[in-house]
Amino acid sequence: MNLPYNPPHDVVTDVETIAAFVAKHPLATLITHDGVTPQADMVPLLLVDDDGAPTGKALIGHVARANPLWENGRHEGLTLATFGPLEHYVSPSWYPSKAEHHRVVPTWNYLVAHAWGELEVHDDPRWVRGVIAKLTGAMEGGRDEPWRMGQAPRDYLDDMLTKIIGIRISVQRMEARFKVSSHRSDADRLGARDGIATELDGRGAAELADAMGESSSSQTSSMPVVNDARMTS
């Protein structure tokens, strides 16, 4: 129940560091299994404190009632939620060491987080309403004109709530891989960071570039999540 390949210089296990990353990138790829075939769904999930979970964290969200994911037998064993990746190609031409020995190859850098746990179904309008309130509070917070559930007609909202099912994942383990060239020399790492910075095409790339600037050859499992980022070996 971990990333099958996660070198020590890339691994992140600090729960709060991963929680901060998940909070910034809440749209998860939710991978379930019915015992025969895996299924992947895109589901926004909110990571919340939960004393009853092994990690002290749980993921909450909802899916359409029409989605068979929540039905009995459709989510056997552990469910995996992945967040990210924020990614970018790394050209070997960005490494200063290329001019010295040419012993460099292309790669890809990225930030990604995984969480495992058993999926619980909550077909309870009050529970689902509470989840919607938390999700919208998190997503609308900070906006100049935040949308609130109370703005929608009550009968309309009540009808919409009948069309969704609440889900909760008691997180048993969380692990992230922040592949930011931390195993290379500082000169090569920062050269790759600067290369990515010249090709920024969105917040993800900026966050990866920032993370590369924070990294070093002695990256720890609690590497900070910074403004916005992307990069392989």
Buried (B, 14 or more C-beta within 10 A) or exposed (E): EEBEEBEEBBBBBBBEBBBBBBEBBBEBBBBBBBEEEEBEBEBEBBBBEBEEBEBBBBBBBBBEEEBBBBEEEBBBEBBBBBBBBBBBBBBBEBBEBBEEEEEBEEBBBBBBBBBBBBBBBBEEEEBBBBBBEBBBEBBEEEEEEEEEBEEEEEEEBEEEBEEBBBBBBBBBBBBBBBBBBBBBEEEBBBBBBEBBBEEBEEBBBBBBBBBBBBBEEEBBBEBBBBEBBBBBB
